[in-house]
Amino acid sequence: ATDSQKKMTHKEKKKLKKEMEYKKQVEFLTKKGGQGHSGLEDNFTVSQSQKTAGQLQALENAVDIKIENFSISAKGNDLFVNATLLIAHGRRYGLVGPNGHGKTTLLRHIENRAFAIPPNIDILYCEQEVVADDLTAVESVLKADVKRTELLAECKKLEGEQEKGNTSEAVQERLKEVYEELKAIGADSAEPRARRILAGLGFSKSMQDRPTKSFSGGWRMRVSLARALFLEPTLLLLDEPTNHLDLNAVIWLDNYLQGWKKTLLIVSHDQSFLDNVCNEIIHLDQQKLHYYKGNYSMFKKMYVQKRKEMNKEYEKQEKRIKELKSHGQSKKQAEKKTKEALTRKQEKNRNSKMQKNEEDRPPPELLQKPKDYIVKFSFPDPPPLQPPILGLHNVNFAYPGQKPLFVKCDFGIDLSSRVAIVGPNGVGKSTFLNLLTGDLAPQQGDHRKNHRLRIGK
């Protein structure tokens, strides 16, 4: 130990040890191809209000996250402007909003601690499948707990020392400490718990003991999710967790997360899932975050009412600007006067209790016209083609060293076909599409395609 470490109090040493363990765990989970890896690099610019020395001191032991007046832009495009992030310990949040407006970006910035986040809050962002290697599914889950893995290795080493005849007091004392630490973290119950989670996500007993390299990407994503649930971080970030799950696994995850005791932040488009799991909704709208108590259905009702109020306020603002312009003022002058009126209203609404907390609040902005999120698709009509335009005839296919996925498969579609491909993870849905598009070649049989056909992917 260094001189500075020797001078540390027991509490400071304990805190340093916890920080080192968390750092090791993050390094393990973010290795290439592992979950939680987010390369933000230099694509984003982040700003946030500076904290005073007193606020930074309070941050040391805080259990909630409160980031005021932060902004994020991506290559000059604003995603968040003077937004506020509030995450209370033990709440289950659903983050909703239009696609492409910054939900995943926000999760990645939280995970990368781009904001002033309390140091004792450990964060895990589950976004990528686990590495395809020789570790079995259950081993991959268990090894994610770096502390347990290291203690077991040390325990084995110390027991080996004893077997060789080393019965020194130092070895016996340390072995006793290791036994106590393993007991404290519930090391004996870790494997049964890991297997229960994997079973809930659809892994049979034999699948749990198969190497991860034998699984498809969808199943490795399930292992990644199992690791996140097994570790139980203080703050768990999930981005579309139901995307790689079949119905039974979604139902299990739904029930499991309803009993989650720590903090959860989920991005999902599954309304039923958000209704059952979340007790608060964060709505990303017009570069700000808005907070609603209750589940997604309750949020929808409250948002309809809020939109009515927003429309009324916007109309009042526009009416005032129009009146000022009719009295000879320019648009710029009219907007300036309206802003000044909003500032006076904000000052009036502040009371002595709120003053201290709101002194850093930015000046009010003019209300933007509420916008509806509308998605439009335009598909040009293709030229007529003689059927079948695309198909497989008597096709066999298997990946090297694995069971065949397709045997004597026949399939064909024409211009009027509307086909949904369904089935459990790992049965070959993506492989089937790759065979159809010609990205994979069958080992036997023919891939047939009209020479005028163009495929969009």
C-alpha positions in Angstrom: 0.0 0.0 0.0 1.2 3.6 -0.7 1.7 6.1 2.1 -1.5 7.9 1.1 -3.5 4.6 1.4 -1.9 3.9 4.8 -3.2 7.2 6.1 -6.8 6.5 4.9 -9.6 5.8 7.4 -11.4 2.5 7.3 -14.4 4.2 5.7 -12.2 5.8 3.0 -10.5 2.4 2.3 -13.9 0.7 2.0 -15.1 3.4 -0.5 -11.9 3.1 -2.6 -12.2 -0.7 -2.7 -15.8 -0.4 -3.8 -14.8 2.0 -6.6 -12.1 -0.3 -7.8 -14.5 -3.3 -7.9 -17.0 -1.2 -9.9 -14.3 -0.1 -12.3 -13.2 -3.7 -12.9 -16.8 -4.8 -13.5 -17.3 -2.0 -16.0 -14.1 -3.0 -17.8 -15.2 -6.6 -18.0 -18.7 -5.8 -19.3 -17.4 -3.2 -21.8 -14.8 -5.3 -23.5 -15.1 -5.6 -27.3 -18.4 -7.3 -28.1 -19.7 -7.2 -24.6 -22.7 -5.4 -23.2 -22.6 -1.8 -22.0 -20.1 -0.6 -24.6 -21.0 2.9 -26.0 -18.5 4.7 -28.1 -19.7 8.3 -28.0 -16.3 9.5 -29.1 -16.4 13.1 -30.4 -19.9 13.0 -31.9 -21.6 14.8 -29.2 -21.2 18.1 -27.3 -22.5 18.2 -23.7 -23.0 21.2 -21.4 -24.5 21.4 -17.9 -24.8 24.0 -15.1 -21.8 24.1 -12.8 -22.2 22.8 -9.2 -21.0 24.7 -6.2 -18.5 23.2 -3.7 -21.4 22.5 -1.4 -23.4 20.8 -4.1 -20.4 18.6 -5.0 -20.0 17.6 -1.4 -23.7 16.7 -1.1 -23.2 14.6 -4.3 -20.9 12.2 -2.5 -23.6 10.5 -0.6 -26.6 11.3 -2.8 -28.9 8.4 -3.9 -30.9 10.4 -6.5 -29.7 11.9 -9.8 -30.5 15.6 -10.5 -29.0 17.2 -13.5 -30.3 20.7 -14.2 -30.0 22.8 -17.4 -28.1 20.3 -19.5 -27.8 20.4 -23.3 -26.6 17.8 -25.8 -26.0 18.4 -29.5 -24.9 16.0 -32.2 -22.7 17.7 -34.8 -24.5 21.0 -34.5 -28.0 19.5 -34.1 -29.6 20.2 -30.7 -31.1 17.1 -29.0 -31.6 18.6 -25.5 -31.6 22.3 -24.6 -31.6 23.4 -20.9 -33.3 20.1 -20.0 -33.5 18.6 -16.5 -32.9 15.0 -15.6 -34.5 13.8 -12.3 -34.1 10.1 -11.3 -35.2 9.1 -7.8 -33.8 6.0 -6.1 -36.0 3.0 -6.3 -38.4 4.3 -9.1 -39.0 2.5 -12.4 -39.0 5.0 -15.3 -40.2 4.6 -18.8 -38.4 7.0 -21.2 -40.7 7.8 -24.2 -40.7 10.1 -27.2 -40.3 10.1 -31.0 -37.6 8.0 -32.6 -34.4 9.8 -33.5 -34.8 12.5 -30.9 -32.2 11.4 -28.4 -33.6 8.7 -26.0 -30.7 6.2 -26.6 -28.2 9.1 -26.7 -29.4 10.1 -23.2 -28.9 6.6 -21.9 -25.4 6.4 -23.3 -24.5 9.7 -21.7 -25.8 8.6 -18.3 -23.9 5.3 -18.6 -20.7 7.2 -19.6 -21.2 9.5 -16.6 -21.1 12.6 -18.9 -23.1 14.3 -16.2 -22.4 15.0 -12.5 -23.8 11.7 -11.2 -23.3 10.6 -7.5 -20.2 8.3 -7.4 -21.9 5.7 -5.2 -24.5 5.0 -8.0 -23.2 2.1 -10.1 -24.8 2.1 -13.6 -25.2 -0.7 -16.1 -26.5 -0.1 -19.7 -27.6 -3.3 -21.3 -27.3 -2.7 -25.1 -25.1 -5.3 -26.8 -24.9 -9.1 -27.0 -22.2 -10.9 -25.0 -19.0 -12.1 -26.6 -19.3 -15.3 -28.6 -16.7 -17.5 -26.8 -16.2 -20.8 -25.0 -17.8 -19.6 -21.8 -21.2 -21.3 -21.2 -24.3 -19.1 -20.8 -24.4 -19.6 -17.0 -20.6 -19.0 -16.7 -20.9 -15.8 -18.7 -23.6 -14.6 -16.3 -21.6 -15.6 -13.1 -18.3 -14.1 -14.3 -20.0 -10.7 -14.7 -19.8 -10.5 -10.9 -16.1 -9.6 -10.8 -16.0 -9.4 -7.0 -17.3 -13.0 -6.6 -15.0 -14.3 -9.3 -11.9 -12.8 -7.7 -12.9 -14.0 -4.2 -13.5 -17.6 -5.4 -10.1 -17.5 -7.2 -8.4 -16.2 -4.0 -10.2 -18.8 -1.9 -9.0 -21.6 -4.2 -5.4 -20.3 -4.0 -5.4 -20.0 -0.2 -7.0 -23.5 0.2 -4.2 -24.8 -2.1 -1.6 -23.1 0.2 -3.1 -24.9 3.2 -3.1 -28.3 1.4 0.6 -27.8 0.8 1.2 -27.4 4.5 1.2 -23.6 4.8 -0.8 -23.1 8.0 0.6 -19.6 8.8 -1.6 -17.3 10.8 -1.7 -14.8 7.8 -3.1 -17.4 5.4 -5.7 -18.7 7.9 -6.8 -15.1 8.8 -7.2 -14.1 5.2 -9.0 -17.3 4.3 -11.4 -16.6 7.1 -12.0 -13.1 5.7 -12.6 -14.5 2.2 -15.1 -17.0 3.5 -17.0 -14.2 5.4 -17.0 -12.0 2.3 -18.3 -14.8 0.1 -21.0 -15.5 2.6 -21.9 -11.8 2.8 -22.4 -11.6 -1.0 -24.4 -14.8 -1.2 -21.8 -16.6 -3.3 -23.4 -20.1 -2.8 -26.8 -18.9 -4.1 -25.4 -17.1 -7.1 -25.5 -20.0 -9.6 -29.1 -21.1 -8.7 -30.1 -17.4 -9.1 -28.3 -17.1 -12.4 -30.0 -20.3 -13.7 -33.4 -19.1 -12.6 -32.9 -15.8 -14.6 -31.7 -17.7 -17.7 -34.6 -20.1 -17.4 -37.0 -17.2 -17.2 -35.5 -15.8 -20.4 -36.1 -19.1 -22.3 -32.9 -21.1 -21.7 -33.4 -24.8 -21.0 -30.9 -26.6 -18.7 -28.9 -27.9 -21.6 -28.8 -24.5 -23.3 -27.5 -22.9 -20.1 -24.5 -25.2 -20.3 -23.7 -24.5 -23.9 -20.9 -22.1 -25.0 -22.1 -18.7 -26.0 -20.4 -19.1 -29.4 -23.0 -21.7 -30.3 -25.9 -19.2 -29.9 -27.4 -16.7 -32.4 -27.1 -13.0 -31.8 -30.7 -12.9 -30.4 -29.8 -15.6 -27.7 -26.5 -13.9 -26.8 -28.6 -10.7 -26.3 -30.7 -12.7 -23.8 -27.5 -13.7 -22.0 -26.5 -10.0 -21.8 -29.9 -9.2 -20.3 -29.5 -12.1 -17.8 -26.2 -10.7 -16.7 -27.7 -7.2 -16.1 -30.5 -8.7 -14.0 -28.1 -10.9 -12.1 -25.8 -8.0 -11.2 -28.6 -5.8 -9.9 -26.9 -2.4 -10.4 -28.1 0.7 -8.5 -29.3 2.1 -11.9 -30.2 -0.3 -14.7 -30.6 1.2 -18.2 -32.6 -1.0 -20.7 -33.0 0.0 -24.4 -35.9 -2.0 -26.0 -35.3 -5.1 -23.8 -38.2 -7.0 -25.3 -37.0 -6.8 -28.9 -35.1 -10.1 -28.8 -37.6 -12.0 -26.6 -40.5 -14.3 -27.5 -43.8 -13.9 -25.7 -43.1 -16.2 -22.8 -39.8 -14.4 -22.0 -41.5 -11.0 -22.3 -44.1 -12.1 -19.8 -41.4 -13.4 -17.4 -39.3 -10.2 -17.7 -42.5 -8.1 -17.2 -43.2 -9.9 -13.9 -39.6 -9.9 -12.8 -39.1 -6.2 -13.3 -42.3 -5.4 -11.4 -40.5 -6.6 -8.3 -37.3 -4.6 -9.1 -36.2 -2.8 -5.9 -33.5 -0.6 -7.4 -33.7 2.2 -10.0 -34.7 1.3 -13.6 -34.8 3.5 -16.7 -36.4 1.8 -19.8 -36.7 2.8 -23.4 -39.5 0.8 -25.0 -42.3 1.0 -27.6 -44.2 -1.8 -25.9 -47.2 -0.1 -24.2 -48.3 -3.1 -22.2 -44.7 -3.6 -20.9 -44.4 0.1 -19.9 -47.9 -0.1 -18.2 -47.0 -3.1 -16.1 -43.4 -2.2 -15.2 -43.1 1.6 -14.9 -44.4 3.8 -12.1 -43.2 7.0 -13.7 -42.9 8.2 -17.3 -40.3 10.7 -18.7 -41.5 12.2 -21.9 -38.9 13.6 -24.3 -40.6 16.5 -26.2 -39.2 19.5 -27.9 -35.7 19.0 -26.5 -37.0 18.9 -22.9 -37.8 16.1 -20.4 -41.3 16.2 -18.8 -42.3 14.0 -15.9 -45.5 12.1 -15.2 -46.5 10.0 -12.2 -48.0 6.6 -13.1 -47.7 4.2 -16.0 -47.9 4.8 -19.8 -51.7 4.7 -20.0 -51.9 7.4 -17.3 -49.3 9.5 -19.1 -51.3 9.4 -22.3 -54.4 10.7 -20.6 -52.5 13.5 -18.8 -50.6 14.4 -21.9 -53.9 15.0 -23.8 -54.9 17.5 -21.1 -51.5 19.1 -21.1 -51.5 19.5 -24.9 -54.8 21.4 -24.6 -53.3 23.7 -22.0 -50.1 24.2 -24.0 -52.2 25.1 -27.1 -54.1 27.7 -25.0 -50.9 29.2 -23.6 -49.4 29.3 -27.1 -52.5 31.0 -28.6 -52.4 33.6 -25.7 -48.8 34.3 -26.4 -49.3 34.7 -30.2 -52.3 37.0 -29.5 -50.2 39.2 -27.3 -47.4 39.4 -29.9 -50.0 40.2 -32.6 -51.5 43.0 -30.5 -48.0 44.5 -29.9 -47.3 44.4 -33.6 -50.6 46.1 -34.4 -49.4 49.0 -32.2 -46.4 49.6 -34.5 -43.8 47.4 -32.9 -41.6 45.0 -34.9 -41.8 41.3 -34.4 -38.5 41.3 -32.6 -39.7 44.0 -30.2 -43.0 42.3 -29.6 -41.3 39.0 -28.8 -38.8 40.8 -26.4 -41.7 42.4 -24.5 -43.5 39.1 -24.3 -40.4 37.4 -22.9 -40.0 40.2 -20.3 -43.6 39.6 -19.2 -42.9 35.9 -18.8 -39.8 36.7 -16.7 -41.8 39.0 -14.4 -44.4 36.2 -14.1 -41.6 33.7 -13.2 -40.2 36.1 -10.6 -43.6 36.7 -9.1 -44.2 32.9 -8.8 -41.0 32.3 -6.9 -41.3 32.2 -3.1 -38.6 32.4 -0.6 -38.4 28.6 -0.3 -38.0 28.1 -4.0 -35.6 31.0 -4.6 -32.5 29.2 -3.5 -33.2 26.2 -5.8 -34.2 28.3 -8.8 -31.6 31.0 -8.9 -29.7 29.1 -11.6 -32.8 28.6 -13.8 -32.4 30.0 -17.3 -34.7 32.9 -18.3 -38.0 31.8 -19.8 -38.3 31.2 -23.5 -41.1 31.9 -25.9 -43.5 28.9 -26.2 -43.0 26.8 -29.3 -46.1 25.7 -31.2 -47.0 22.2 -30.0 -46.2 19.7 -32.8 -47.8 16.3 -33.5 -45.4 13.5 -34.3 -46.4 12.3 -37.7 -44.6 9.5 -39.6 -45.2 9.3 -43.4 -44.0 6.5 -45.6 -44.1 6.7 -49.4 -43.5 3.6 -51.4 -43.4 4.0 -55.2 -45.3 1.4 -57.2 -42.8 -1.2 -58.6 -43.0 -2.2 -62.2 -45.0 -5.4 -62.9 -42.9 -8.6 -62.6 -43.8 -12.2 -63.5 -44.2 -14.5 -60.4 -42.4 -16.0 -58.6 -40.2 -12.9 -58.2 -38.1 -14.4 -55.4 -37.8 -17.9 -54.0 -35.9 -20.9 -52.7 -36.2 -24.4 -54.2 -35.2 -27.6 -52.4 -32.8 -25.7 -50.2 -30.6 -27.2 -47.5 -28.5 -25.0 -45.2 -26.5 -25.5 -42.0 -23.8 -23.5 -40.3 -20.4 -25.3 -39.9 -20.5 -27.9 -37.1 -24.2 -27.3 -36.3 -27.5 -29.0 -37.0 -29.3 -28.2 -40.3 -31.6 -25.2 -40.1 -33.3 -25.9 -43.4 -33.9 -29.2 -45.2 -35.5 -29.4 -48.7 -37.0 -25.9 -48.1 -39.3 -24.5 -50.8 -40.6 -20.9 -50.7 -41.7 -18.3 -53.2 -43.3 -14.9 -53.2 -44.9 -12.6 -55.8 -45.6 -8.8 -55.8 -48.8 -9.1 -53.9 -47.2 -11.1 -51.0 -47.3 -9.7 -47.4 -45.4 -12.2 -45.3 -44.5 -12.2 -41.6 -41.7 -14.6 -40.4 -42.2 -15.7 -36.8 -40.6 -18.2 -34.5 -38.4 -18.6 -31.5 -34.9 -17.1 -31.4 -32.2 -19.2 -33.0 -34.4 -21.2 -35.3 -33.1 -19.4 -38.4 -35.4 -16.4 -39.2 -32.5 -14.0 -40.0 -30.7 -16.9 -41.9 -33.8 -17.4 -43.9 -33.9 -13.8 -45.0 -30.2 -13.9 -45.8 -30.8 -16.9 -48.0 -33.7 -15.1 -49.7 -31.7 -12.0 -50.4 -28.7 -14.0 -51.6 -26.4 -12.9 -48.8 -26.0 -16.6 -47.9 -25.6 -19.4 -50.4 -27.5 -22.7 -49.8 -25.4 -25.9 -49.6 -28.0 -27.6 -51.8 -30.9 -26.3 -53.9 -31.5 -23.1 -55.8 -32.0 -19.5 -55.0 -34.3 -17.9 -57.7 -34.7 -14.2 -58.3 -36.3 -12.2 -61.1 -33.4 -10.3 -62.8 -35.4 -7.0 -62.6 -36.1 -7.3 -58.9 -34.7 -4.8 -56.5 -34.6 -5.6 -52.8 -34.8 -2.9 -50.1 -33.2 -3.8 -46.7 
